Amino acid sequence: MKMRMGVLWAGVLVLGLAAPAQAALQGRLPVTAGGTDYQAYYDTVLDLTWTADANLAATNTFGLAYNTNLGDYPGDTYGPTYTEQILTNGRMPWGAALWWIDAMNAAGGTGYLGVNDWRLPTALNPDGSGPDLGYNVTGSEIGYMYYTNLGNIAYPNPGWGLANTGPFANLQSNYYWSGTKYGPVPDGAWVFNFDFGAQDAYDKRLGFYAWAVRPGDVAVPEPASMALVGTALGGLLGVGWRRRRR
């Protein structure tokens, strides 16, 4: 019995079935081995991973040239052509933000940090309904970050503004693009203001910041790896059971 229980507990630890941590944001992929500076942070509630640098485009364009028109982004329904370029301070129009995300997902052949499903955060509510306009919007991914994860306060209440940036670097007290188009006007997209704490929609030609997010946890093994772990665990359990019967 001791042998079997020991194997079972080992399996629980390997599969990560221990009680979840209470913290909403957990560091992922240390910059240096054993360090406390991370390249990403995992939201344990929404099951999302954010880049640790909230203005990564100011230092890493993943091969795209700064101050250069990248051309019309495919599928962008904006009427006239507009200049889609990444500025050296990290600001860019909406189309350039989508080009930047694509380059991030193509980086190194496997994508930034080894994954290729980065995207801009959605402005939609959790039930998939249309985005809410105004202050105290916690349903969208980026609104949840501002209010719930970081604990910031909406204008004009006392203490309003980006008082808390949490563990993130270079989080700007300014507008950030979402990946959600503004339905009534194809030339617009939803944004979130990290100064006033408001969700709104603006013209895609404007130069705002971009913050990349992806579904899931970058620290969790891929499904194929999990299958191998399960096979190995099943074999160990079989050994324990046979020994118990002898």
PyMOL commands that set and color helices and strands:
alter all, ss='L'
color gray80, all
select helices_A, chain A and resi 2-15+56-58+94-109+112-114+141-149+223-245
alter helices_A, ss='H'
color red, helices_A
select strands_A, chain A and resi 25-30+38-43+48-51+134-135+175-181+188-193+198-203+213-215
alter strands_A, ss='S'
color yellow, strands_A
deselect
rebuild
show_as cartoon
